[in-house]
Amino acid sequence: MKKNVGTLDSMIRITLGLFGLAWSISQMVKRPRRKIPVFIAFQSALKVAEGVTRFCPGLALLGINTLNGEDTERKAPYATTSYAREKIEKPPHSSLTEEERGALFE
């Protein structure tokens, strides 16, 4: 999944999302039958999740990103990628000849 939310935008989303959650919870305690605080709590939770993951489906749908030159790909640690490369690139039967290997896979 590519990032499309910048660092500052992410911090703003998390801050406003937590504020919205706090407000909606306080309103639900006062008047539990109202629907608007539940809707705002849901939207605020989405904003917090977008800020943490740094991916916004709405921005992705519109083709917008707010990264300002930051890297968009999530990268795995080098040790993980080198281990995966070793596992993928090593032939399964390195002591066999080409003809013997071909016979195994037919």
N, CA and C of each residue as an Amber inpcrd file, in Angstrom:
protein
   318
   0.8530000  -1.1720000   0.0000000   0.0000000   0.0000000   0.0000000
   0.8990000   1.2360000   0.0000000   0.6270000   2.1460000  -0.9180000
   1.4320000   3.3630000  -1.0100000   0.9030000   4.4190000  -0.0510000
   1.8330000   5.1760000   0.5080000   1.4330000   6.2970000   1.3520000
   0.9860000   7.4450000   0.4580000  -0.0480000   8.1520000   0.8780000
  -0.4540000   9.3460000   0.1470000  -0.7830000  10.4970000   1.0910000
  -0.4110000  10.3700000   2.3500000  -0.6480000  11.4060000   3.3460000
   0.7050000  11.8090000   3.9260000   1.0120000  13.0960000   3.8880000
   2.2760000  13.5990000   4.4020000   2.3310000  13.5930000   5.9200000
   3.5050000  13.8950000   6.4620000   3.7210000  13.8630000   7.9070000
   2.8630000  14.8950000   8.6270000   2.8760000  16.1290000   8.1610000
   2.0840000  17.1770000   8.8140000   0.5940000  16.8650000   8.7160000
   0.1550000  16.4470000   7.5430000  -1.2420000  16.0740000   7.3500000
  -1.6180000  14.9120000   8.2720000  -0.7080000  13.9670000   8.4390000
  -0.9470000  12.8320000   9.3170000  -1.1240000  13.2740000  10.7700000
  -0.2620000  14.1680000  11.2130000  -0.3660000  14.6640000  12.5940000
  -1.6650000  15.4400000  12.8160000  -2.0570000  16.2120000  11.8310000
  -3.3140000  16.9670000  11.9400000  -4.4940000  16.0060000  11.9960000
  -4.4860000  14.9710000  11.1600000  -5.5730000  13.9970000  11.1620000
  -5.6740000  13.2800000  12.5030000  -4.5420000  12.8810000  13.0620000
  -4.5580000  12.1800000  14.3480000  -5.0760000  13.1050000  15.4460000
  -4.5850000  14.3440000  15.4830000  -4.9950000  15.2910000  16.5180000
  -6.4840000  15.5960000  16.4420000  -6.9670000  15.9480000  15.2540000
  -8.3860000  16.2680000  15.1110000  -9.2580000  15.0310000  15.3120000
  -8.7700000  13.8680000  14.9090000  -9.5240000  12.6390000  15.1180000
  -9.6900000  12.3110000  16.5940000  -8.6190000  12.4790000  17.3520000
  -8.7140000  12.2270000  18.7990000  -9.6000000  13.2560000  19.4780000
  -9.5200000  14.5030000  19.0270000 -10.3990000  15.5430000  19.5620000
 -11.8620000  15.2070000  19.2610000 -12.1530000  14.7890000  18.0330000
 -13.5100000  14.4130000  17.6530000 -14.0150000  13.2180000  18.4390000
 -13.1440000  12.2390000  18.6790000 -13.5430000  11.0910000  19.4940000
 -13.8770000  11.5060000  20.9150000 -13.0310000  12.3650000  21.4920000
 -13.2840000  12.8290000  22.8630000 -14.6020000  13.6030000  22.9370000
 -14.8330000  14.4800000  21.9680000 -16.0690000  15.2650000  21.9720000
 -17.2900000  14.3640000  21.8280000 -17.2270000  13.4370000  20.8890000
 -18.3920000  12.5840000  20.6430000 -18.6760000  11.6630000  21.8290000
 -17.6380000  11.1790000  22.4830000 -17.8550000  10.3340000  23.6630000
 -18.4900000  11.1450000  24.7820000 -18.0280000  12.3830000  24.9700000
 -18.6370000  13.2130000  26.0150000 -20.0920000  13.5280000  25.6930000
 -20.4270000  13.7100000  24.4130000 -21.8170000  13.9640000  24.0280000
 -22.6760000  12.7050000  24.1850000 -22.1100000  11.5530000  23.9090000
 -22.8670000  10.3100000  24.0670000 -23.1550000  10.0080000  25.5340000
 -22.2760000  10.4680000  26.4240000 -22.5240000  10.2750000  27.8500000
 -23.6870000  11.1610000  28.3000000 -23.7330000  12.3930000  27.8010000
 -24.8200000  13.3200000  28.1760000 -26.1540000  12.8730000  27.6060000
 -26.1950000  12.5940000  26.2910000 -27.4390000  12.2290000  25.6030000
 -27.1710000  10.9910000  24.7480000 -27.3780000   9.8130000  25.3030000
 -26.9980000   8.5900000  24.5890000 -27.8590000   8.2480000  23.3760000
 -29.0240000   8.8410000  23.2150000 -29.9230000   8.4840000  22.1150000
 -29.6580000   9.2560000  20.8250000 -28.7910000  10.2320000  20.8390000
 -28.5610000  11.0520000  19.6460000 -27.6500000  10.3340000  18.6580000
 -27.8630000  10.5920000  17.3790000 -27.1260000   9.9040000  16.3110000
 -25.8800000  10.6610000  15.8590000 -25.8810000  11.9760000  15.9640000
 -24.7640000  12.7830000  15.4390000 -23.4430000  12.4510000  16.1540000
 -23.3970000  12.3290000  17.4780000 -22.1150000  11.9740000  18.1030000
 -21.5820000  10.6080000  17.6630000 -22.4590000   9.6650000  17.3710000
 -22.0160000   8.3530000  16.9000000 -21.3760000   8.4960000  15.5190000
 -22.0000000   9.2810000  14.6450000 -21.4590000   9.5190000  13.3110000
 -20.0970000  10.2180000  13.3920000 -19.9890000  11.2100000  14.2580000
 -18.7200000  11.9380000  14.3980000 -17.6460000  11.0400000  15.0050000
 -18.0330000  10.1590000  15.9150000 -17.0680000   9.2120000  16.4930000
 -16.5320000   8.2790000  15.4040000 -17.4150000   7.8110000  14.5370000
 -17.0020000   6.9300000  13.4480000 -16.0490000   7.6480000  12.4930000
 -16.4050000   8.8660000  12.1020000 -15.5570000   9.6380000  11.1930000
 -14.2100000   9.9810000  11.8360000 -14.2320000  10.2870000  13.1280000
 -12.9880000  10.6170000  13.8350000 -12.0800000   9.4020000  13.9370000
 -12.6670000   8.2390000  14.1780000 -11.8640000   7.0160000  14.2280000
 -11.2250000   6.7440000  12.8630000 -11.9630000   7.0150000  11.7940000
 -11.3940000   6.8520000  10.4560000 -10.2170000   7.8060000  10.2410000
 -10.3440000   9.0370000  10.7000000  -9.2600000  10.0160000  10.5300000
  -8.0220000   9.6110000  11.3270000  -8.2210000   9.0700000  12.5230000
  -7.0790000   8.5980000  13.3090000  -6.4000000   7.4370000  12.5780000
  -7.1860000   6.5100000  12.0380000  -6.6120000   5.3780000  11.3070000
  -5.8690000   5.8490000  10.0600000  -6.4260000   6.8330000   9.3520000
  -5.7420000   7.3670000   8.1760000  -4.4300000   8.0380000   8.5650000
  -4.4200000   8.7360000   9.6890000  -3.1950000   9.3880000  10.1370000
  -2.1220000   8.3980000  10.5420000  -2.5260000   7.3110000  11.1820000
  -1.5560000   6.3100000  11.6300000  -0.9940000   5.5310000  10.4450000
  -1.8630000   5.1050000   9.5250000  -1.3930000   4.3230000   8.3750000
  -0.8310000   5.1890000   7.2550000  -1.1330000   6.4880000   7.2900000
  -0.7000000   7.4630000   6.2970000  -1.2190000   7.1130000   4.9050000
  -2.4200000   6.5440000   4.8630000  -3.0930000   6.2450000   3.6040000
  -4.5430000   6.6800000   3.7230000  -4.9900000   7.4760000   2.7620000
  -6.3670000   7.9450000   2.7330000  -7.0220000   7.4400000   1.4500000
  -8.0500000   6.5980000   1.5690000  -8.6910000   6.0850000   0.3650000
  -9.3440000   7.1860000  -0.4740000  -9.8460000   8.2220000   0.1620000
 -10.4560000   9.3290000  -0.5860000  -9.4390000  10.0540000  -1.4440000
  -8.2680000  10.3140000  -0.8960000  -7.2100000  10.9550000  -1.6790000
  -6.7190000  10.0370000  -2.7930000  -6.6570000   8.7400000  -2.5120000
  -6.2220000   7.7860000  -3.5340000  -7.2300000   7.7390000  -4.6750000
  -8.5030000   7.8320000  -4.3470000  -9.5450000   7.8110000  -5.3690000
  -9.4460000   9.0300000  -6.2860000  -9.0810000  10.1720000  -5.7050000
  -8.9510000  11.3960000  -6.4910000  -7.5620000  11.5600000  -7.1180000
  -6.6180000  10.6920000  -6.7500000  -5.2690000  10.7670000  -7.3050000
  -4.4320000  11.8790000  -6.6990000  -4.7210000  12.2650000  -5.4720000
  -4.0050000  13.3490000  -4.7890000  -3.1050000  12.7410000  -3.7300000
  -1.9320000  13.3440000  -3.5310000  -1.1430000  12.9870000  -2.3610000
  -0.5910000  14.2500000  -1.7360000  -0.3180000  14.1980000  -0.4450000
   0.1630000  15.3670000   0.2910000   1.5610000  15.1160000   0.8460000
   2.3760000  14.3700000   0.1110000   3.6730000  13.9450000   0.6310000
   4.7740000  14.9860000   0.5200000   4.7480000  15.8630000  -0.4600000
   5.7910000  16.8760000  -0.6500000   7.1830000  16.2680000  -0.7880000
   7.3260000  15.3050000  -1.6890000   8.6360000  14.7330000  -1.9780000
   9.0700000  13.6110000  -1.0650000   8.2470000  13.2040000  -0.1130000
   8.6110000  12.0840000   0.7420000   8.4860000  10.7920000  -0.0500000
   9.0980000   9.7360000   0.4480000   9.0430000   8.4420000  -0.2260000
   7.6470000   7.8420000  -0.0720000   7.1050000   7.2990000  -1.1530000
   5.7330000   6.7960000  -1.1160000   5.6330000   5.3060000  -0.8350000
   6.7080000   4.5680000  -0.9720000   6.6580000   3.1270000  -0.7630000
   7.0030000   2.7750000   0.6750000   6.3050000   1.7990000   1.2040000
   6.6900000   1.2650000   2.5110000   7.7950000   0.2500000   2.2610000
   8.8710000   0.3740000   2.9930000  10.0130000  -0.4920000   2.7670000
  10.1800000  -1.4590000   3.9280000  10.5320000  -2.6880000   3.5840000
  10.8450000  -3.6810000   4.6020000  12.2940000  -3.4860000   5.0260000
  12.6500000  -3.8880000   6.2340000  14.0560000  -3.7910000   6.6550000
  14.9560000  -4.5870000   5.7190000  16.2100000  -4.1600000   5.5920000
  17.1430000  -4.7920000   4.6600000  17.3160000  -6.2660000   4.9680000
  17.3850000  -6.6340000   6.2450000  17.5870000  -8.0310000   6.6050000
  16.4570000  -8.8960000   6.0620000  15.2470000  -8.3880000   6.0830000
  14.1090000  -9.1390000   5.5780000  14.2150000  -9.3500000   4.0800000
  14.5630000  -8.2930000   3.3380000  14.6330000  -8.4200000   1.8830000
  15.8010000  -9.2970000   1.4600000  16.9430000  -9.2220000   2.1610000
  18.0720000 -10.0610000   1.7680000  17.7610000 -11.5280000   2.0620000
  17.0600000 -11.8070000   3.1530000  16.6750000 -13.1780000   3.4670000
  15.7270000 -13.7160000   2.3910000  14.7650000 -12.8950000   1.9800000
  13.8160000 -13.3160000   0.9510000  14.5370000 -13.5440000  -0.3740000
  15.4960000 -12.6810000  -0.7040000  16.2350000 -12.8450000  -1.9460000
  17.0100000 -14.1550000  -1.9480000  17.6350000 -14.4850000  -0.8130000
  18.3860000 -15.7350000  -0.7320000  17.4570000 -16.9270000  -0.9370000
  16.2860000 -16.8690000  -0.3400000  15.3460000 -17.9830000  -0.4580000
  14.8110000 -18.1160000  -1.8820000  14.5940000 -17.0090000  -2.5580000
  14.0230000 -17.0480000  -3.9060000  15.0730000 -17.3860000  -4.9470000
  16.2580000 -16.8050000  -4.8390000  17.2520000 -16.9180000  -5.9010000
  18.0480000 -18.2080000  -5.8800000  18.1360000 -18.8940000  -4.7520000
  18.8980000 -20.1320000  -4.7230000  18.1390000 -21.2200000  -5.4650000
  18.8240000 -21.9460000  -6.3460000  18.1500000 -23.0480000  -7.0290000
  17.8040000 -24.1550000  -6.0310000  16.7020000 -24.8540000  -6.2500000
  16.2780000 -25.8620000  -5.2840000  17.2280000 -27.0500000  -5.1890000
  17.8680000 -27.4260000  -6.2880000  18.7960000 -28.5570000  -6.2860000
  20.0940000 -28.1040000  -6.9440000  20.9680000 -27.4780000  -6.1820000
  22.1620000 -26.8890000  -6.7700000  23.1980000 -27.9270000  -7.1860000
  23.1360000 -29.1640000  -6.6770000  24.1400000 -30.1620000  -7.0350000
  23.7860000 -30.8970000  -8.3260000  22.5720000 -30.7280000  -8.8380000
  22.1510000 -31.4090000 -10.0580000  22.5390000 -30.6110000 -11.2940000
  22.6660000 -31.3090000 -12.4150000  22.9540000 -30.6380000 -13.6800000
  21.6600000 -30.0700000 -14.2480000  21.7740000 -29.2990000 -15.3280000
  20.6050000 -28.6910000 -15.9640000  19.6140000 -29.7510000 -16.4480000
  20.1400000 -30.8320000 -17.0340000  19.2600000 -31.8800000 -17.5500000
  18.5170000 -32.5870000 -16.4250000  19.2130000 -32.8560000 -15.3060000
  18.5680000 -33.5120000 -14.1760000  17.5070000 -32.6140000 -13.5600000
  17.8000000 -31.2930000 -13.4740000  16.8200000 -30.3630000 -12.9390000
  15.5980000 -30.2850000 -13.8400000  15.8000000 -30.2820000 -15.1470000
  14.6980000 -30.2680000 -16.0900000  13.8230000 -31.4880000 -15.9630000
  14.4300000 -32.6470000 -15.6930000  13.6750000 -33.8770000 -15.5420000
  12.8250000 -33.8480000 -14.2810000  13.2850000 -33.1440000 -13.2570000
  12.5290000 -33.0450000 -12.0050000  11.2280000 -32.2660000 -12.1960000
  11.2590000 -31.2450000 -13.0290000  10.1120000 -30.3630000 -13.1510000
   9.1650000 -30.7320000 -14.2840000   9.4420000 -31.8030000 -15.0140000
   8.5630000 -32.2240000 -16.1070000   7.4750000 -33.1210000 -15.6190000
